[in-house]
């Protein structure tokens, strides 16, 4: 019997009143894992009302007491790491090693949020005038929500959730309807911590639920990760309703390879960046720009590595790359590969029409390399979100940086070189929020913000670290006068 997923509202698991349901499908086997409800606006309202009621007492709970629940959660996440990773692999498709790495990043954010008693501190100044003191304190915003994507079902909610509740806010999670199982298991672990009812709620759903979150008057802050068109929509509608919003959008991450780069290291790192998670991550390398003599050596090396990559079901520990998320995604990726060829690119390695023995119905696309793409063509501008690496050749680092800076996106840009001068020039001039030097995936540690520029981010404050603390708190400045104490003992 297929599992019917439930919502979690006010400390209770609730059957949804949805009239529409979706299958949750394993993208490698096409097995139906569960059915997820597309919850109504009324269910979002119930969750928001529960969170608002819980906020009254939760905000008054001392920060040192609030983080005790996070300490318990960290232990539970570690104890259940393997089970959570297997769930991610089953519903999302990535390899087991990638899923374990994802959950370790989630745990890392819980660890950082446990430092809230220090991170939330304001500052003060005594005697700004005779007998007058001034201080700034931080207070929680209220009810906050995350609208999460499919590609990191375990990690991305933790860019926001632990900071929000540690700062005294209450929370609503809307996981991707494509991959809702991981957050179901996380909610069971949160329940085990003894967290008070209503502090964290979960509502499954699609666009109706999203719009209800964006419009609900008691939801004060919204975090989103997804494509740029949807990020722009979420940001515009949320801010029009007077809410705080941080919306991570799409990317087209370029990587420059200079002639003095260590080609063996560069190739290994670039293959992991471009083809890891089947290219379905916002920090995947998607365009390699070779400069000067790097063209021939890098092209030959990356083609060899791409052809050798082992593709299959991620629970097999010998597999290096799993499927993409849906049949629709596979069709889109293959159409874009053909579009690149129509624009004049050479399909150096073609990953289309992949069939894996034993998993013939799975949504697999092998690593693909498009050579000599048009720098201003559609493929150079479009986020493919699949295991496709495009190659462009230029003669100088200045041309390469200029190409990067003309781009629509600004999520990540990387450089491979052995020159400190080139590295300094690149990190200073490249217009992207996350910069890698001899790094293929410039993913910030949890105590740094996950940055993003241009159409890769809408908002002012990013997820993770101190910026998350600022996003989930509002400052209050207090100026107070007291009679000078003149009593003598």
C-alpha positions in Angstrom: 0.0 0.0 0.0 1.4 3.4 -1.0 2.1 5.7 1.9 -0.1 8.9 2.1 1.9 11.8 3.5 0.6 14.0 6.2 1.1 17.6 7.3 2.5 18.5 10.7 0.6 21.4 12.4 0.6 22.5 16.0 2.5 19.4 17.2 0.1 16.9 15.5 0.4 14.8 12.3 -2.7 15.8 10.2 -4.5 14.2 7.3 -4.7 16.7 4.5 -8.0 18.0 3.2 -6.4 18.2 -0.3 -8.4 17.3 -3.4 -5.3 16.6 -5.5 -2.3 14.4 -4.8 1.0 13.7 -6.6 3.1 10.6 -6.7 6.6 10.8 -5.2 8.8 8.8 -7.6 12.2 7.3 -7.3 13.9 8.8 -10.4 16.3 5.8 -10.8 13.7 3.0 -10.5 10.4 5.0 -11.2 8.9 3.3 -8.2 6.2 5.3 -6.5 7.5 5.9 -3.0 4.5 7.8 -1.6 1.7 10.2 -2.4 1.9 13.8 -1.4 -1.1 16.1 -0.8 -1.3 19.4 -2.6 -2.6 21.2 0.5 -5.0 24.1 0.4 -4.7 27.7 1.6 -6.8 26.8 4.6 -4.2 24.3 5.7 -1.5 26.9 5.4 -3.6 29.2 7.4 -4.0 26.6 10.2 -0.2 26.2 10.3 0.4 29.9 10.3 -2.1 30.5 13.1 -0.5 27.7 15.2 2.9 29.2 14.6 1.6 32.7 15.6 0.1 31.3 18.8 3.3 29.4 19.7 5.4 32.6 19.1 3.9 34.3 22.1 5.7 31.9 24.5 8.6 30.8 22.3 10.0 34.4 21.9 10.0 34.6 25.7 12.0 31.4 26.1 15.6 32.3 26.9 18.0 31.8 23.9 20.1 29.4 26.0 17.0 27.3 26.5 16.0 27.5 22.9 19.3 26.1 21.6 19.0 23.0 23.9 16.5 21.7 21.4 19.0 22.2 18.6 21.7 20.3 20.6 19.2 17.4 20.8 18.4 17.7 17.1 22.1 17.6 16.1 22.5 14.3 18.0 19.3 12.8 16.4 20.4 13.9 12.9 23.8 12.2 13.4 22.2 9.0 14.8 19.8 8.9 11.8 22.3 10.1 9.2 22.4 6.9 7.1 18.6 6.6 7.0 18.1 10.2 6.0 20.8 9.9 3.3 19.1 6.8 1.9 15.8 8.6 1.7 17.5 11.5 -0.1 19.0 9.1 -2.6 15.7 7.3 -3.1 13.6 10.4 -3.7 16.1 12.8 -5.3 18.4 10.4 -7.2 21.9 11.5 -6.0 24.5 9.1 -4.9 24.6 7.9 -1.3 27.9 9.7 -0.7 26.4 13.0 -2.0 23.4 12.5 0.3 25.6 11.9 3.3 27.5 15.1 2.4 24.3 17.0 2.1 23.1 16.0 5.6 26.5 16.8 7.1 26.1 20.4 5.8 22.6 20.5 7.4 24.1 19.4 10.7 26.8 22.0 10.4 24.1 24.7 10.2 22.5 23.3 13.4 25.9 23.6 15.1 26.4 27.2 14.1 22.8 28.1 15.2 23.6 26.6 18.6 25.8 29.7 19.1 22.8 32.1 19.0 23.2 33.2 22.6 26.4 35.0 21.4 25.4 35.7 17.7 22.2 37.4 18.7 23.9 39.9 21.1 23.4 43.6 20.4 25.6 46.4 21.7 25.3 49.3 24.1 26.9 52.6 25.0 26.8 54.1 28.4 26.7 57.8 29.1 26.0 59.1 25.6 25.0 62.2 27.6 24.9 62.8 31.3 22.8 60.1 32.8 21.6 58.7 29.4 22.5 55.3 28.1 21.8 53.8 24.6 21.6 50.1 23.6 20.5 48.0 20.6 18.8 44.7 21.1 17.7 42.0 18.7 14.2 40.5 18.8 12.6 37.9 16.6 10.5 38.8 13.6 7.6 36.4 14.2 6.4 33.6 12.0 8.8 32.7 9.2 8.6 30.2 6.3 10.8 28.3 3.8 9.7 27.3 0.3 12.3 24.6 -0.4 13.6 23.2 -3.8 13.9 19.6 -4.8 17.7 19.3 -5.3 18.8 19.4 -1.7 15.8 18.3 0.3 17.8 17.7 3.5 20.3 20.6 3.5 18.6 23.7 2.1 15.8 24.0 4.8 18.7 24.0 7.3 20.2 27.2 5.8 17.2 28.9 7.5 15.3 26.7 10.0 17.8 26.4 12.9 18.6 30.2 12.9 15.0 31.1 12.8 13.9 29.1 15.8 17.1 29.8 17.7 16.4 33.5 17.3 12.9 33.1 18.8 10.8 32.8 15.7 8.3 30.1 14.9 8.4 28.3 11.5 6.6 26.8 8.6 8.3 24.4 6.1 6.9 23.9 2.6 9.1 21.1 1.1 9.2 20.5 -2.7 6.3 18.3 -3.7 8.8 16.3 -5.7 10.9 15.3 -2.6 8.8 15.6 0.6 10.0 12.4 2.3 13.2 13.7 3.8 11.5 16.5 5.7 8.8 14.1 6.9 11.6 12.2 8.7 13.3 15.4 9.9 10.0 16.5 11.4 9.8 13.2 13.3 13.2 13.9 14.8 12.2 17.5 15.7 9.2 16.0 17.4 11.6 13.8 19.5 13.4 16.8 20.8 10.3 17.9 22.8 10.1 21.2 20.9 6.9 23.0 22.0 3.8 22.6 19.8 3.5 25.0 16.9 7.1 26.2 16.9 7.8 24.2 13.7 5.1 23.2 11.3 5.1 21.4 7.9 2.6 21.8 5.1 3.0 19.9 1.8 1.8 21.4 -1.4 2.4 23.3 -4.7 1.5 26.7 -6.0 -1.7 27.2 -4.0 0.3 26.6 -0.8 3.1 28.9 -1.9 0.7 31.7 -2.7 -1.0 31.3 0.6 2.4 31.6 2.4 3.2 34.7 0.4 -0.1 36.3 1.2 -0.6 35.3 4.8 -0.6 38.3 7.1 1.0 36.5 10.0 3.9 35.2 8.1 6.6 37.9 8.3 9.7 36.4 6.6 10.1 34.1 3.7 13.2 32.1 2.4 13.1 30.6 -1.0 15.6 28.6 -3.3 14.7 27.8 -6.9 14.8 29.1 -10.4 15.2 32.8 -11.2 11.7 33.3 -12.6 10.1 31.8 -9.5 12.6 33.6 -7.2 11.6 36.9 -8.7 7.9 36.0 -8.4 8.2 35.0 -4.7 10.3 38.1 -3.9 8.0 40.5 -5.7 4.8 39.1 -4.1 6.3 38.7 -0.6 7.7 42.2 -0.5 4.5 43.7 -1.9 2.8 42.2 1.1 5.3 43.8 3.4 7.3 40.7 4.2 11.1 40.2 4.5 12.3 37.9 1.7 15.5 36.2 0.7 15.2 34.4 -2.6 18.0 32.4 -4.2 17.6 32.1 -7.9 19.3 30.3 -10.8 22.9 30.2 -12.0 25.2 29.7 -14.9 28.4 29.1 -13.2 31.6 29.8 -15.2 35.0 28.4 -14.5 38.2 29.7 -16.0 41.1 27.4 -16.6 44.5 29.2 -17.2 47.5 27.5 -18.9 49.4 27.3 -15.6 46.6 25.3 -13.9 47.4 21.8 -12.6 45.4 20.0 -15.2 45.1 16.7 -13.4 43.6 18.4 -10.3 41.5 20.8 -12.3 40.0 18.0 -14.3 39.1 15.9 -11.3 37.6 18.8 -9.4 35.7 20.1 -12.5 34.2 16.7 -13.2 32.8 16.5 -9.7 31.5 20.1 -10.0 29.9 19.7 -13.4 28.5 16.1 -13.0 28.1 15.8 -9.2 24.4 15.6 -8.2 23.8 15.1 -11.9 24.4 18.8 -12.4 21.3 19.6 -10.4 22.8 22.1 -8.0 23.0 25.9 -8.0 26.8 25.7 -7.7 27.5 23.2 -10.5 30.1 24.3 -13.0 28.3 24.7 -16.2 30.7 26.6 -18.5 34.5 26.0 -18.7 36.4 28.9 -20.2 39.9 27.7 -21.3 42.5 30.4 -21.8 45.4 30.1 -24.2 47.2 26.7 -24.2 44.8 25.2 -21.6 42.4 24.5 -24.4 43.8 21.3 -25.7 45.0 19.7 -22.5 41.9 20.4 -20.5 39.5 19.4 -23.3 41.1 16.0 -23.7 41.3 15.4 -20.0 37.7 16.4 -19.1 36.4 14.3 -22.1 38.2 11.2 -20.8 36.9 11.7 -17.3 33.3 12.4 -18.4 33.2 9.2 -20.5 34.5 7.1 -17.6 32.0 8.3 -15.0 29.9 5.5 -13.6 26.2 6.3 -13.9 23.5 4.3 -12.1 21.3 3.9 -9.0 22.8 6.0 -6.2 22.4 3.3 -3.5 25.1 1.3 -5.3 28.3 2.7 -3.8 30.3 2.2 -7.0 28.1 4.7 -8.8 29.4 8.2 -9.3 26.3 9.9 -10.7 22.6 9.2 -10.4 19.6 10.3 -12.6 17.9 13.6 -13.0 14.8 14.3 -11.0 12.0 13.7 -13.6 11.2 12.6 -17.1 10.3 16.2 -17.9 13.8 17.3 -16.7 15.5 14.7 -18.8 13.5 15.8 -21.9 14.4 19.5 -21.3 18.1 18.7 -20.8 18.2 16.6 -24.0 16.4 19.4 -25.9 18.9 21.9 -24.8 21.8 19.7 -25.8 20.2 19.6 -29.3 19.8 23.4 -29.2 23.5 23.7 -28.5 24.3 21.6 -31.6 21.9 23.8 -33.6 23.8 26.9 -32.5 27.0 25.4 -33.8 28.4 23.5 -30.8 30.2 20.2 -31.3 28.8 17.5 -29.0 32.1 16.1 -27.9 30.5 13.7 -25.4 26.8 12.9 -25.8 24.9 11.7 -22.7 21.4 11.5 -24.3 19.2 8.4 -24.6 21.0 6.7 -21.6 19.7 3.3 -20.5 21.1 1.7 -17.4 20.9 -2.1 -17.1 18.3 -3.0 -14.5 17.0 0.6 -14.4 15.9 1.1 -18.0 13.0 3.3 -17.0 15.1 5.7 -14.9 15.6 9.3 -15.8 19.3 9.1 -16.7 21.5 11.5 -18.7 25.2 10.7 -18.9 27.8 13.4 -18.6 27.7 15.6 -21.7 30.3 18.0 -23.1 29.4 20.7 -25.6 32.5 22.1 -27.3 32.9 25.6 -28.9 29.5 26.9 -27.8 28.6 30.4 -29.0 29.5 32.8 -26.1 26.3 34.9 -26.6 24.1 31.9 -27.6 21.2 30.5 -25.7 23.2 27.6 -24.3 25.8 29.9 -22.8 23.0 31.9 -21.1 20.5 29.2 -20.0 20.7 27.2 -16.8 20.5 23.6 -18.0 20.4 22.1 -14.5 21.8 18.8 -15.7 25.2 17.0 -16.3 26.2 19.2 -19.2 29.5 21.1 -19.4 29.9 23.7 -22.1 33.4 24.7 -23.3 34.4 28.2 -24.5 37.9 29.2 -25.5 39.3 32.7 -25.1 42.8 34.1 -25.3 43.2 36.2 -22.1 41.9 36.2 -18.6 40.6 39.7 -19.2 38.3 38.4 -21.9 37.2 35.6 -19.7 36.4 37.9 -16.8 34.5 40.2 -19.2 32.4 37.2 -20.4 31.6 36.4 -16.8 30.6 39.9 -15.9 28.3 40.2 -19.0 26.3 37.2 -17.7 22.8 37.4 -16.2 23.7 35.4 -13.2 26.2 35.9 -10.3 26.0 32.9 -8.1 29.5 31.4 -8.5 32.6 31.9 -10.6 35.9 29.9 -10.2 39.5 30.1 -11.5 42.1 27.4 -11.8 45.6 28.7 -11.7 49.0 28.6 -9.9 49.4 32.4 -10.1 48.6 34.4 -7.0 48.4 37.6 -9.1 45.8 36.0 -11.4 43.8 34.7 -8.4 43.8 38.2 -6.8 42.7 39.8 -10.0 39.9 37.3 -10.5 38.5 37.4 -7.0 38.5 41.2 -7.1 37.0 41.7 -10.6 34.6 38.7 -11.1 31.0 39.6 -10.5 29.7 36.7 -8.4 28.8 36.2 -4.8 30.7 32.9 -4.3 34.2 32.8 -5.7 36.4 29.7 -6.0 40.2 29.6 -6.5 41.2 26.1 -7.5 37.8 25.1 -6.1 35.0 23.6 -8.3 32.1 24.1 -5.9 32.6 27.2 -3.8 30.0 26.3 -1.2 30.4 28.4 1.9 30.7 26.8 5.3 27.7 27.4 7.6 29.3 30.3 9.4 29.6 32.2 6.1 26.6 33.5 4.1 25.5 31.6 0.9 26.0 34.6 -1.3 24.7 35.4 -4.8 24.6 38.4 -7.0 22.5 39.8 -10.0 19.7 37.4 -11.0 21.0 34.7 -8.7 19.6 36.4 -5.6 16.8 38.7 -4.7 17.0 40.4 -1.3 19.7 41.8 1.0 20.5 39.1 3.6 21.5 35.6 2.6 21.0 32.3 4.3 23.5 30.8 6.9 25.6 32.4 9.5 25.4 36.0 10.8 23.3 37.1 7.8 20.6 34.5 8.8 20.6 35.9 12.3 20.1 39.4 10.9 17.3 38.2 8.6 15.4 36.5 11.4 15.7 39.4 13.9 14.8 43.0 14.0 16.8 45.6 15.9 15.4 47.8 18.6 17.4 50.8 19.8 16.7 51.9 23.4 17.7 55.3 24.7 17.1 55.7 28.5 17.7 58.3 31.1 18.2 57.6 34.8 18.8 60.0 37.6 22.5 59.9 38.6 23.0 57.8 41.7 24.1 60.1 44.4 23.2 58.1 47.4 26.1 57.7 49.8 26.8 54.7 51.9 
